[in-house]
Amino acid sequence: MNWFHGYENIVLREQGIFIDFPDEILFADITKSMKRAAVRIRLHVYTKVLKDVDGYVPHEQAEAHDAYALMVRNQLDNKGLFEAEGDFYAADFDNADFFTSNPTAQQLCRALSFSGWRYYHYFEGQMVTLIEFTTQVEA
């Protein structure tokens, strides 16, 4: 997964994900020592595709992209994001095995909540699906 800075001048793998925070993150005081902010996260899930001789994306490539985007959504929906020793994970809050094997895991946000899906059949050589989640973070 990479931070999204636009599609210009980047080398894309066969498929991948860019992460984008489309809104300003504004913290509000909850207590004297705690702040909270609502955060919208947009994932740009892409798959490189080749058009056929008629100029269309073959059905098999479209289905493979859809399956990939759905897998990404399902892996993150209602999961928390955690950092452990420099790696990032999505996990259920009640996943004892995850916390046993990652005792230093730090929670980064509340559960991600799926909030939207936009699909672009073809954009500059790739199919792109924008998957949006909302969550809250505390500081």
C-alpha positions in Angstrom: 0.0 0.0 0.0 1.3 3.5 -0.9 0.2 7.0 -0.1 -1.8 8.6 -2.9 -0.1 11.5 -4.6 -1.9 11.2 -8.0 -1.5 8.8 -10.8 1.1 10.9 -12.7 4.7 9.7 -13.0 4.4 6.5 -11.0 5.3 3.0 -11.8 2.4 0.7 -11.0 2.5 -3.0 -10.2 0.0 -5.4 -11.7 -2.4 -4.5 -8.9 -2.1 -2.5 -5.7 -3.6 0.1 -3.3 -3.1 3.8 -2.7 -4.3 5.4 0.5 -5.8 8.9 0.5 -7.2 11.1 3.3 -9.5 13.3 1.3 -10.6 15.6 4.2 -8.8 17.7 6.6 -8.4 15.9 10.0 -9.7 18.2 12.7 -9.3 17.2 16.3 -11.8 18.3 19.0 -11.1 18.3 22.7 -12.7 15.4 24.6 -11.0 15.9 27.9 -8.0 18.1 29.0 -5.6 15.4 27.8 -7.5 13.7 24.9 -8.6 14.8 21.5 -10.7 12.9 18.9 -11.2 13.3 15.2 -13.4 11.7 12.5 -11.3 10.5 9.6 -12.4 9.5 6.1 -10.0 7.1 4.4 -10.2 6.4 0.6 -8.4 3.5 -0.9 -7.6 3.5 -4.6 -7.6 -0.2 -5.5 -6.2 -0.6 -9.0 -5.5 -3.4 -11.5 -3.6 -3.0 -14.7 -5.7 -4.1 -17.7 -5.3 -4.5 -21.4 -8.1 -3.6 -23.7 -9.1 -6.1 -26.4 -9.1 -5.3 -30.1 -12.6 -3.8 -29.8 -11.3 -1.3 -27.2 -13.1 -2.9 -24.2 -11.7 -4.4 -21.1 -12.2 -8.2 -21.3 -14.8 -9.6 -18.9 -12.3 -11.9 -17.1 -10.1 -8.9 -16.2 -13.0 -6.9 -14.9 -14.2 -9.9 -12.8 -10.6 -10.4 -11.4 -10.4 -6.7 -10.5 -13.8 -6.7 -8.8 -12.8 -9.8 -6.8 -9.6 -8.1 -5.7 -11.5 -4.9 -4.6 -14.1 -6.9 -2.7 -11.4 -8.8 -0.9 -9.7 -5.6 0.1 -13.0 -4.2 1.4 -13.9 -7.4 3.3 -10.4 -7.5 4.9 -10.8 -4.0 6.4 -14.5 -3.5 7.1 -15.2 -3.4 10.9 -11.5 -4.0 11.6 -9.1 -1.9 13.7 -5.7 -0.8 12.4 -2.7 -1.6 14.5 1.1 -0.9 14.3 3.5 -3.5 15.7 7.3 -3.1 15.3 7.0 -1.0 12.2 4.4 -3.2 10.4 0.7 -2.3 10.0 -2.2 -4.8 10.5 -5.9 -4.9 10.2 -7.5 -7.1 12.9 -10.6 -7.8 14.8 -10.5 -6.3 18.3 -11.3 -9.7 19.9 -8.6 -11.6 17.9 -6.6 -13.1 20.8 -4.2 -14.9 18.5 -3.2 -11.5 16.9 -2.5 -9.9 20.2 -0.7 -12.9 21.6 1.6 -13.0 18.6 2.0 -9.1 18.5 2.2 -8.1 22.2 3.5 -4.6 21.3 0.6 -3.8 18.9 -0.7 -0.3 19.3 -4.2 0.6 18.2 -4.2 3.4 15.6 -8.0 4.0 15.3 -11.4 2.7 16.1 -13.0 0.1 13.8 -13.1 1.0 10.1 -16.7 1.4 8.8 -17.3 0.9 5.1 -19.0 4.0 3.7 -18.7 3.9 -0.1 -17.6 2.3 -3.3 -17.0 4.1 -6.7 -15.9 2.2 -9.7 -14.0 3.4 -12.8 -14.0 0.9 -15.7 -10.8 2.2 -17.2 -8.5 5.0 -16.2 -5.1 5.4 -17.9 -4.4 1.6 -18.3 -6.0 0.4 -15.1 -9.3 -0.4 -13.6 -9.8 1.7 -10.4 -12.2 1.2 -7.5 -12.4 3.8 -4.8 -13.3 2.2 -1.4 -14.1 4.6 1.4 -14.1 4.0 5.2 -14.7 6.2 8.1 -13.2 5.9 11.6 -12.2 7.9 14.6 -8.7 8.6 16.0 -7.7 9.8 19.4 -4.6 11.8 20.3 
